[in-house]
Amino acid sequence: MMKRVVNFGIATAFTTFVVLYIVKHSYYISSESMFPTLYTGDVVFAYDVSAKSEIKSNDVVAFTVNDNSKMYVKRVKALCYVKADSCIYFMSVDNSSHSYDSRYFGWIQREKIRKKVCLVLWSWDSETHRLRMNRFLKNVK
């Protein structure tokens, strides 16, 4: 009986850790700016990037603008223009008619890029009030 209690406790702790990790690293897509790559209603998973992580053209990343804590999800279009010994990047969108990107907020310093988006966890269609089953665990490219 004690072994079952211990196993249940370990399983509960592990499950709690996984759920909290996913919640901490997930973002809700609230606009059409990245359509067709990301849909309004997608919840995406993004992993942390270190200062030494390589950022490549066409990566989809999460970053902050200025000192704002709000995270934006956009595509890297231009790489590492060096300014004052720091790389800066031009962020763009896939749907330019619905965009707020580097044309408005300028180039982004490397230090502002916090995460790389890699996966759509799930997606909710607010018009039909249904899950988009074809978007579950879809790789972001």
Disulfide bonds with the S-S distance in Angstrom:
Cys80-Cys87 1.93
